[in-house]
Every structure is written in C-alpha cells, then in structure tokens.
C-alpha cells in the first residue's frame, strides 16, 4: 500500500519535532501538524518562559544583597510591560527556530489541528485526509481546573499565566507541586503579594521529605504566604478582583487565582479511542517499552504517555522511537536515574531515590550538610543550603542526591553523570574538593548522620 508519508507526527513540541526532524533528515517523507504554536509547552508556555521569569524575579533580592556587599545600588521599579514585550519576542524567535529546523530537515508542517482517523490516517482541520505508514502522537499534556467548586471558571492555569497583561498586586496560587511552588517564588520575587493554598500536609509531594520541609520554610521566610491543609471552596468576581472563600473559612481578595493542581495527557478529541488506541487514566496513551500503542502503526512519546513528564525525556523517547522504527535498532528509552531541577527559590536539584524510598527498599546511610554558605553568612542572611546523599549500606553505591542551593539545577546535572555511572560513596570521598565553594560539601561528608 502506498502512503502519503512514512511518518505523520501530531504535535509540534520538543518530542514531536525531534522525531520528525531526525526521521526526515534520514530521507523519509515526514509531515507534522501543530494546532497552536511550534515549540509546544516547554518553549511557548512552560520551561523557557518560566525560567526567564525566575531570572527576572531574582534581581530584587540580588540588588538588595549587592547593597549589603557595599555597592551603591539605586533600585528601580520592575517594568512588567517591558519584560512581557521582550519575553514575547524571545518566544517568537524560538518558535521560528523550531519551524526552520524542522522544515530545513524536510518536514512538511501543517499549522492546524489533526485527529487520528484510523491506523494509517489522520484528518486535518481543513477536512483533508493524509495517510501514513506510521503515526506518532506527541501532543503533550494540558493543565486543568477541577469543576468541583463554585466559580472555577474564574481561575487561570499555567497556559494563561504568561499572558497576564499587567503586573498584578496580588495572586493566589492553588497547588503544591513544582509548578505551583515555582510560580509562588516568581510572583513573590517580583514584589507581588503571593498566597499559596495546598490541600495536602506538605508541598512537593513525591520528593524527599527533608528537602520538602526545607524548601517550604525558605519560601515562607522569603515572603510567600503558604497555607497547607487548605483548599478553595468558592470564587466570586468582585469588580476587577476575585473573592476567595477557603474550605477552612479563610477569605481573601486577589487580582488572579492561578490553579496549578496538575496536568492531564492532551488526548481529548484526538480520535484515538475511535481508532482503537487504548487509553489509560486521565486519557494517557498506553504504550509499551518502545513507545508503541496496541495499534502497531501508532506510537506516542512525551507527556501524552504520562510516563516521566519532562522535556529531555520526551526528546530521548523520540530518538528511541526513530532508532526502533526507522533504523531497525530496537531501543528502549531509559527512564532510570533522571536528574531534574525544581526552580523554586531556593532551587532544588535531585536524582535517584528519596530517603523514604530508599529506606523502605534496603539498608541505607544518609549523609547531609546543611549550612549558611559564605555569601549569605557575610551579610547576615540566615538562609541555609542542603547537600544530601543517600547511600546503600551494602554496595556503597550512591542511590540518590538532593541539593537545595543557588545553582542546584546546574550542580545536579553534573552530579547525575557520576550517579548514573554507579559511583560509590568512596568515589565521592576520593574526589578532591573545589574550595571555596558550596558544592565541595558533596565530597566532604565523611560520617552518616543516620542509618535506616
């Protein structure tokens, strides 16, 4: 049977573009459909704009510290409008690069919605139907607001937050995951009154407990009004603001309510179920170790599969898909020991097991160093950093590492190489320290603080 394309990709995010680009570069006929903007969540409404906002929000603190170091600093007022204008231009530039790179490799791009019509067919929004030997679904995830409370339509999500037209005076952030905590730090750093509700007992569920507690305390010390065990009961529009009634009776009035309570796989209306593709909880695409669905010609990578929802993982899955399907080299994406960073303020870098996971699995030793770094101690800043290693008591392998410090994301990337290679605590001990740095503590922790 003759097909219009060897591969048709639905979704122009990091995973979809990578798969399309390298497959086309290999000489195959490839098409890609994206209904919104090329670059997907990470580039347009996720990692990139968020990190730029993290940078912007940190300068007020940096200028205050510079003054304490002897600089004559005249702090001006942050121009939200100027930043937004520059952010918009940067995202347009990146979107253009994604499009140019894909087209340069030979990918035919359709800037419209596509839905799956069968094992080898997709239908575009203009009504045309395209056939393909293989279909790759890479539509990512989408935030959602639960409709279980009155006024839920008044809330915004992380998709909308970058489009706020003017700097708010106050904001309520609902949620306790990394997205909620990152935006709490951003808005607080920009001088905006920031309130955060989380219905659970502690933020950052699933991360290391000691690290969660330290980040929570630091966020509060920096000015975030964090309330755990609290949820929204009702939202009500009052002039240009929103009245909030909480489940515990607390009330407040804010300019915006940002819901960051989770994301769902973006499969609604894609026609997957009608095509026979098996979907799981929240609509995730069920795939095997090679990213193949129960329909042999249809694959899926990235957040739409709800495996490990990180941009670099989606890219690795896309490369593995290409190797498997188009290179005849069956390749499984490796989802073990993935270093990651949470851009809270302070920053959190982590890889491997938490202390709780490890102690339930085997005998362990825990090494920690919590201290005021030189830069803080000099100016009387009480904020501390944390370096933590989880070590198997039997094999001596480092099972997990957790860093809370400025630049933690940069440090965990490098540390991740050693841990991925199977480094032992003795390998760390044998490595010379770089002095004076915060990171030297990684190789200077000689005695465990506890065993389990």
Beta strands, then each sheet from edge to edge (+ up, - down):
strand 1: 5-10
strand 2: 30-33
strand 3: 108-110
strand 4: 114-118
strand 5: 121-124
strand 6: 129-137
strand 7: 141-143
strand 8: 170-174
strand 9: 193-198
strand 10: 225-228
strand 11: 232-238
strand 12: 241-246
strand 13: 251-254
strand 14: 256-259
strand 15: 263-265
strand 16: 298-300
strand 17: 340-342
strand 18: 348-352
strand 19: 364-371
strand 20: 385-392
strand 21: 398-404
strand 22: 450-451
sheet 1: 3+ 2+ 1+ 6+ 5- 4+
sheet 2: 3+ 2+ 1+ 6+ 16+
sheet 3: 7+ 15-
sheet 4: 10+ 9+ 8+ 14+
sheet 5: 11+ 12- 13+
sheet 6: 17+ 18- 21+ 20- 19+ 22-
end
